[in-house]
Amino acid sequence: MTTQAHDNDDIPEEIDFSGGTRGKFYHKNAQLQLPIHLETSVQNKLAAIANAKGVDLSVFVNDLLKKDIELIQMSR
């Protein structure tokens, strides 16, 4: 097996990774919390409804999505 030299010309010399640890922040069963971006008008309407109900916007949106998922699954 031959080892090829890596071309690191695009990495500035002042960056030193020699003390780095590969996989230091890797967690096998980690789940990512993906950011969801809403259109401004949608976010404003949902925020107003959530506020009127006295619940957090994230809780309100998650509840709406859970109900939609149930409806989708029931229609199959």
C-alpha positions as CSV (number, residue, x, y, z in Angstrom):
1,M,0.0,0.0,0.0
2,T,1.4,3.3,-1.0
3,T,0.9,6.5,1.0
4,Q,0.4,9.6,-1.1
5,A,1.5,13.0,0.2
6,H,-1.4,15.4,0.6
7,D,-1.3,18.8,-1.1
8,N,-1.9,21.3,1.7
9,D,-1.1,24.4,-0.4
10,D,-4.5,25.9,0.4
11,I,-3.9,25.7,4.2
12,P,-2.0,28.6,5.6
13,E,1.2,27.7,7.3
14,E,0.2,29.4,10.6
15,I,-2.5,26.8,11.1
16,D,-1.0,23.8,13.0
17,F,-3.1,20.7,13.3
18,S,-0.3,18.5,14.7
19,G,-1.9,18.6,18.2
20,G,-5.4,17.9,16.9
21,T,-7.4,14.8,17.8
22,R,-9.3,13.1,15.0
23,G,-12.9,12.4,16.0
24,K,-12.8,14.3,19.2
25,F,-16.4,15.6,18.9
26,Y,-17.8,12.5,17.1
27,H,-20.7,10.8,18.8
28,K,-22.0,7.7,17.2
29,N,-25.7,8.2,18.1
30,A,-25.8,12.0,18.0
31,Q,-28.8,13.5,16.4
32,L,-28.6,16.8,14.7
33,Q,-31.1,19.5,15.4
34,L,-31.6,21.0,11.9
35,P,-32.4,24.7,11.6
36,I,-35.7,25.3,9.9
37,H,-36.2,28.6,8.2
38,L,-39.7,29.9,7.8
39,E,-40.9,32.6,5.5
40,T,-41.2,35.8,7.4
41,S,-45.0,36.1,6.9
42,V,-45.5,32.5,8.0
43,Q,-43.3,32.9,11.1
44,N,-45.1,36.1,12.0
45,K,-48.5,34.5,11.8
46,L,-47.4,31.4,13.7
47,A,-45.7,33.6,16.4
48,A,-48.9,35.6,16.8
49,I,-51.0,32.5,17.3
50,A,-48.5,30.9,19.7
51,N,-48.4,34.1,21.7
52,A,-52.2,34.3,21.9
53,K,-52.2,30.7,23.1
54,G,-49.4,31.4,25.6
55,V,-47.1,28.8,24.2
56,D,-43.5,28.9,22.9
57,L,-43.3,29.2,19.1
58,S,-41.2,26.0,18.8
59,V,-43.7,24.0,20.9
60,F,-46.6,25.3,18.7
61,V,-44.9,24.6,15.4
62,N,-43.8,21.1,16.6
63,D,-47.4,20.3,17.6
64,L,-48.7,21.5,14.2
65,L,-46.2,19.3,12.4
66,K,-47.0,16.3,14.6
67,K,-50.7,16.7,13.7
68,D,-49.8,17.0,10.0
69,I,-47.7,13.8,10.2
70,E,-50.6,12.0,11.8
71,L,-53.0,13.1,9.0
72,I,-50.5,12.1,6.3
73,Q,-50.1,8.7,7.9
74,M,-53.8,8.2,8.3
75,S,-54.4,9.0,4.6
76,R,-52.1,6.2,3.4
